[in-house]
Amino acid sequence: MSNIKFQQINSDELIPITNQVIKIQSMAFLYRVFNDHNIGIYVYDVFDKDTNGDGKLPYKDLKSIYISKHDGSGFNRV
């Protein structure tokens, strides 16, 4: 995935999670954190830099871990 867009309840607006050039390999919702603490958090595996210098993402580049709130806000590298 190149980007993810979130839609707020009662709105037609789609908000991209970032304006950066990235590749999102996977995302997971932390259900246990939500069930135990009522906090919605996503964790993402992201290719955000051309670490091997071949000019391509994500071929053989290092992954970064990102998190965001359940609505996509607070998208930050860990």
C-alpha positions as CSV (number, residue, x, y, z in Angstrom):
1,M,0.0,0.0,0.0
2,S,1.3,3.5,-0.8
3,N,-1.0,5.3,1.7
4,I,-4.1,4.8,3.7
5,K,-7.1,7.1,4.0
6,F,-9.3,7.3,7.0
7,Q,-13.0,8.5,7.0
8,Q,-14.4,10.1,10.1
9,I,-17.9,9.0,11.3
10,N,-20.6,11.3,9.8
11,S,-18.3,12.7,7.2
12,D,-17.5,12.0,3.5
13,E,-14.0,13.4,3.8
14,L,-11.1,11.0,3.4
15,I,-7.9,12.0,5.2
16,P,-4.6,10.4,4.1
17,I,-2.4,9.1,6.9
18,T,0.6,10.9,5.5
19,N,1.9,13.1,2.7
20,Q,5.3,11.3,2.7
21,V,6.3,8.8,0.0
22,I,6.1,5.5,1.8
23,K,5.1,1.9,1.2
24,I,3.0,0.3,4.0
25,Q,3.7,-3.5,4.1
26,S,1.2,-4.3,6.8
27,M,-1.0,-2.8,9.6
28,A,-2.5,-4.3,12.7
29,F,-5.0,-3.1,15.2
30,L,-3.9,-3.8,18.8
31,Y,-7.1,-5.5,20.1
32,R,-5.7,-6.4,23.5
33,V,-4.8,-2.8,24.2
34,F,-8.2,-1.7,23.1
35,N,-10.0,-4.3,25.3
36,D,-7.8,-3.7,28.4
37,H,-7.5,0.1,28.1
38,N,-10.2,1.3,25.6
39,I,-7.4,2.9,23.5
40,G,-7.4,2.2,19.7
41,I,-3.9,1.9,18.2
42,Y,-2.7,0.7,14.9
43,V,0.9,-0.5,14.3
44,Y,2.4,-0.4,10.7
45,D,5.4,-2.0,9.0
46,V,6.6,0.8,6.7
47,F,9.4,1.2,4.1
48,D,10.1,5.0,4.3
49,K,13.7,5.3,3.1
50,D,15.8,3.9,0.2
51,T,18.3,2.3,2.6
52,N,20.2,0.3,0.0
53,G,20.5,3.2,-2.5
54,D,18.9,1.4,-5.5
55,G,16.4,4.2,-6.0
56,K,13.4,1.9,-5.3
57,L,11.0,1.4,-2.4
58,P,10.8,-1.3,-0.9
59,Y,13.0,-3.7,-2.6
60,K,15.5,-4.9,0.0
61,D,15.1,-1.8,2.1
62,L,14.9,-1.7,5.9
63,K,11.5,-1.5,7.5
64,S,10.4,1.1,10.1
65,I,7.6,0.7,12.7
66,Y,4.9,3.4,12.9
67,I,1.9,3.8,15.1
68,S,-1.3,5.9,15.0
69,K,-4.5,6.3,16.9
70,H,-7.6,4.5,15.7
71,D,-8.6,7.4,13.5
72,G,-5.2,7.6,11.8
73,S,-4.1,10.7,13.7
74,G,-0.7,10.8,15.4
75,F,1.0,8.7,12.7
76,N,4.6,8.6,13.9
77,R,7.7,6.5,13.5
78,V,8.6,4.6,16.7
